[in-house]
């Protein structure tokens, strides 16, 4: 346009600046800003507000504030853009200062401030702003619902959801995801069915939440229903978060054939999708397949993280692949600079213990550069019971009594080790110790 001699105006610049904002091309945006000055439009309210928004979204909060301060006239939109900029930058203190100085506020201003407090985990201040709002909309409620869910307070999250006069699909999605994030998959499923009964059409985010719920429950029939639902409702499977969730759900629920088909059809396989498949193979008894897929992942140049090593070591443990387990464990620090965590040590202890190498497992725990957790000792005492090693079982049990004095399972395991060895007097002593310490054995239960 400029090449042909036409001059941009106060309507042209905002469109160009918004395009820079959408792609965060801040250098191009600054060039456009320079052109704004040269055209004498630096005091135009519409142009200035768009510049504040661009700089804020692109992390250039200092430039955003400079534009804001130099504007001779400000609207509620420009004030709000400044608040949003500080919220995006994580500076909720400055955001609140600007918010408090606003001569007028609209719903978007209030919502931006709520989002800022939620973002930094200050639910008390967020609720204070929420309760002070003269008028709330569905975004106000959804932000608080999501905030409480992320903080693990599903009671407050559900209460606000029920209070909302209007509930769009985003609000439903926030509640479903909240229950999933907090390990309440059955509640997430109930909310989805409630949503369906009210004829709310789910989007891909709701369905991803539902897939995660099915994954937690390990319910194959539910996974098949969800998979079918996705296929029949024009959901784009090429979206990374959708197909990754589908792969994970099918793998965890045991439909490995379907999971593998989806995995192979993925346009791009990343660490998350590989880990979903490796974990699926592991939990369903296909340790060799899990290890082979892990090796293929490495060949494709994907770098494993701590979680990936936990998954592959677990696969080795479940299938008794001791040599491969040692290989991966040793490669963590040697090849990837990852220091093994207590969970990685616990996986190796479990692997060695299951294969009968109890003394090696014990020595590994003693060699740990960090304090061993109950997971490692627990894996070893389980192996002592499995292989009837009473002497080592006593040593491990005493360490567990120090770490978890109220965990009845540790006392029961030692008691069972003594019983298997016919040491009934020691069985009685363990039970007396439980009674002295007020430790109660949790009764067994049946679904029948």
C-alpha positions, 0 to 999 in steps of 0.5 A: 500500500505504501509502495503505491503512495497510499498513506496508512491512517488510524484505521489501517495501523491497528489492523497491522499492529494486531497482526504483529501482536498475533504472531508476536513479531515485536521487531516488525511491530516496533517498525510500524510504531516508528511509522505511526510517529512519522505519520503523526498518529502517536496520540491517536487513542485507537492506535495507541491502545493497539500498541499497548496491547501488542507490547504487552502480549509480546512481553515488552511491558516497558514499551507498553507503559511508555506508550500508555504514559504518553497518551494524552487521552485514555479510554477504559480499553487502553487502561484495561490493555495496560492491566492485561499487559502487566498480568501477562508479564506476571507482575500482578502488583503493578497490574493492581496499581493500574487497576486501582487508578482506573477512572472507569472499569468494565467487565473485561478490566475486572476479569483481567485482574481476577486472571492475574491473581489466579495466575500467581495462585492468590485465590484469596485476592482473586475472590476479593476482586470477584466478589466486588464486581458490580457485574459478572459474566461467564468469563468471571465465573470460569476464571474462578472455577479454573483457579479453584480447580488448579488449587485443588479446591473442587468444592469451591469450584463446583459451588461457583459453577452452580452459581453461574447464571450462564454456563458456556462450553468453556465453563463446563470444560474448566469443571471437567478438567478440574475434576480430572486434574484432581484425580476425580475421574468419576465426577468428571464423567458425571459432569459430562453426562450432565452437560450432555443432558442439557444439550451443550455441544462439547468441544475438543477441550471437553473431549480431551478432559473426558479422555483423561478421565477414561485414562484414569479409570482404565475403563476400556468400554468407556474409552471405546465409547469416547473414541467412537463419540470423537469419530462421530462428532467432526473433531479434528484428530490432526490437532496435537492435544486431541490425538495425543489424548486419544493415544494415551487413553487407548494405551492406558485402557488396554486397546493397544491395537487402536493406540498403535494405529493412532500413534502411527498416523500422527503427523508428528510424534513427540516425547509425550506421545512416545511416553504414552505408548511406552507406558501402555505397553509397560502396564499391559505386560509388553515390556520388550515392546516398551523397550523397543519403542523407547529405543526407536524414540532415541533413534529419532533424536527425541531426548528423554526426560526424567518422566520418560526414564521412570516409564522405561525403568518401570517397563524393565521392572515389570518384565525382568529386563535387568541388563536393559534397566541398568543400561538406561539407569546408567545412561541418564547421567552419562548421556543426558545429564539427568541426575536419578531421582528417588523414583528412578532408584525405586524403579531399579530397586524394584527391578533388582528385587523382583529378579532376586538380586536383593543384596544388589538392591540394598547396596544401590539404596545405600549408594544413593546421593540423596535420602532414599524415600519410602518408595525404594525401601517399600520396593525392597521389603516387598522383594524380601517377602517374595524371596523369603529374606528374613534378615534383610526384611528386618533391616528394611522394615525398621527403616520404614518404621522410622520413615512411616511409623503409621503405615500399617502395610509395612508392619503387615509385610514384616509380619508376613515375612516372619509368618512365612519363616515360621517365626510366630513369636516375632509375628506376635511382637510386630502386632504388639508394636502396632498396638502400642503405636496405635497403628490400625490395619486397614481392613480388606474389601470386595466389590462383590 
